[in-house]
């Protein structure tokens, strides 16, 4: 138990569906992140939120839409995805985006399969 | 471009062996070097290194950073099958972590 909870753990969706991934952290952190992990690739940072404000968008396609209503919750809204978007999506949090070292705590991840 | 390079990419050993995993990085915006272990899903934090030459230990795992040569090593002694995982190295910069591709370690009985 890392203090970062993601739901659902597994999701299968069609290319025309709209779904959302949810992340909640119970660590009192101020920064939250979405990472994508595809097979045989390094972890890719997608979005960073610091104090509910989006501070980074790493050229992520618009079919991925993040939402951060407060410092404890982060969503990733998905629509019209492609099969190559199938991956493990990891949510993470840290005390402060700017802190040296920036130790990040990860959730268990959401396995997404786009069919 | 930020780069973190891990080697080897995969490694197969027998229980009881000692392994050394390598991580090299670029100096741009460097604040820290972190190691994570990823078994099935979420990476779990192992070590954070900020100072050169100071070894950090946790049981059979240890790690050290060389800021002059820009690399870190993760040592695992007396390996066990439960050590089988992907070990990720990440460079902590001023704003984000940059991960390497990981080293997949398989420990056979």
Contacts between the chains, C-beta under 8 A, distances in Angstrom:
chain1	res1	chain2	res2	distance
A	2	B	42	6.3
A	2	B	44	7.2
A	4	B	42	7.8
A	40	B	101	7.6
A	41	B	101	7.1
A	42	B	4	7.6
A	42	B	99	4.6
A	42	B	100	6.0
A	42	B	101	4.8
A	42	B	102	7.2
A	43	B	43	7.7
A	43	B	88	7.0
A	43	B	90	7.9
A	43	B	99	4.1
A	45	B	96	5.7
A	45	B	97	7.3
A	48	B	95	7.5
A	48	B	96	6.6
A	55	B	95	7.6
A	56	B	95	7.0
A	56	B	96	6.8
A	88	B	41	6.9
A	90	B	41	8.0
A	90	B	42	6.4
A	90	B	43	7.6
A	97	B	95	6.3
A	97	B	96	7.8
A	98	B	94	7.0
A	98	B	95	7.1
A	100	B	31	4.6
A	100	B	32	6.4
A	100	B	50	7.0
A	100	B	92	7.3
A	101	B	31	5.9
A	101	B	32	3.9
A	101	B	34	7.3
A	101	B	48	5.1
A	101	B	50	6.2
A	101	B	92	5.1
A	102	B	31	7.1
A	102	B	32	7.2
A	102	B	92	4.7
A	102	B	93	8.0
A	102	B	96	7.4
A	102	B	97	6.2
A	103	B	34	6.8
A	103	B	45	6.2
A	103	B	48	5.6
A	103	B	92	8.0
A	104	B	34	7.9
A	104	B	45	7.7
A	104	B	97	6.1
A	105	B	45	6.8
A	106	B	36	7.9
A	106	B	42	4.1
A	106	B	43	5.1
A	106	B	44	7.5
A	107	B	42	5.8
A	108	B	41	4.8
A	108	B	42	4.8
A	109	B	41	4.5
A	109	B	42	5.6
